Amino acid sequence: MSADKANPTPAADDQPAAADLAIVIVCHDDRDDLGRCLESLFATAPAVSHQVVVVDNASTDGSVEMIGRRWPNVLILENKDNLGFARAVNRGIRTTSSELVLLLNPDTLPNGKAIDALAAGLRAQPEAAAAGPRIVDGDGRPEISWWPHLGPFAEWSLRRLRHAYERGARRANRRVEQLTSRRREVGWLTGACLMVRRQAAVAAGLMDESYFLYFDDVDLCAALRAAGGRILFLPDTEIVHLRGRTVGRRPQATARHYRASQLHFYRKHLPFWYPLLWLMLRLRRQLP
């Protein structure tokens, strides 16, 4: 499939063949991670009929050329500018027509068995709008990839647990293992590996493109739940996530995007708390 380099929406004859699952990967100067991700994906391809779509946000590191050379069947959608995660994801979704869509970070190592299990788990629950797997790092330690809801107290408790977990505190280790070992309905799931029903995502308005990075996955899950959909955490499926590589390359820009998205989320979903958050960030000199 040739790359779409010019038009925001490809012509009808450029549309990929229908598949049950579209795997949408957004990248921006992630060539090495993306290469490992695609190697893992194609080495253990899922049995469910699928297509792989990479939406490139104006990479300058040869990512597009690498994909075209090594994986010519991948559909590449090139953006002239870095549009952020939400806008890129929406472009990938609108370009495809599958029943299911898997949002996948380029710094993951997916495998077909886990993707098939995720699709089967989502399909087995007609009322579910989205599902996510147990996510582990390169050493096999589980990631806190879901939470019941998001608000000031939920953010505080999540941040506190993450800090203790990163320090290796035994109680935090036990707590994270407990949280990531049982199937459950949750408030939100990370967009690093998130499978959604297309119909539910479209009905929810897809991702809010006001977000450039961060909170867009939490916002999408909130919209899916508001429409009556359930969000499922399925720990019997597992994906490796080599988290933090992009953050490490651009820490200042990442922090700025995080605060801007946090403010937008609070303004939209938690208006009572928004002024307090704004004031706190101003006093700390962290306003974006």
Buried (B, 14 or more C-beta within 10 A) or exposed (E): BEBBEEEEEBEEEBBBEEBBBBBBBBBBBBBBBBBBBBEBBBEBBBEBEBBBBBBBBEBEBEBBEBBBEEBEEBBBBBBEEBBBBBBBBBBBBBBBBBBBBBBBBBBBBBBBEBBBBBBEBBBEBEEBBBBBBBBBEEEEBBBBBBBEBBBBEBBEEBEEBBEBBEEEBEEBBEBBEEBBEEEEBBBBBBBBBBBBBBEBBEBBEBBBBBBBBBBBBBBBBBBBBEEEBBBBBBBEBBBBBBBEEBEEEBEEEBBBBBBBBBBBBBBBBBEEBBEEBBEEBEEEEEBE
